[in-house]
């Protein structure tokens, strides 16, 4: 499962949907989605992430579908800001 980033029509808000694996369990099975949300102040700068929450896969799918119906679009513009650096 990959990470998806949506941006609103005004290009001022983003939501990032990514797999969430429970680290307390030994199995690497993903049974939830981490939804992070934030604001974009300038197109060339890093977005300011305001928070995140964990939702079931079904609830995350419903929210994703609703956002697409409202005019949000999938974007790859901010992916470089969200890469994990170990």
Steps between C-alpha positions, in 0.01 A plus 500: 500500500642838408462853632251740340493878531191707419484879463186715501380725215651814655834318544507607864438171682637149462423157640743209492367143515757234588497144637520464877640180642460433871855463632380319813410194292751268339318476168568776246135502391349843436151535644474877528585820314683803643345823372717809545367844417655841459513839331694625201610863524732520199521253215877480523523443876440204724138467615425553868350181635240569768422150619420141421264222594466127444185372329379158391563418135128526420462844668813626322365381164171678562680825592730471196199447271314795657799731453530402132131576454557845658767578240821404682769369266779248540844661500863393516636852555570457872623139505864606538414675828345185651773245427623336817864569578659239721 
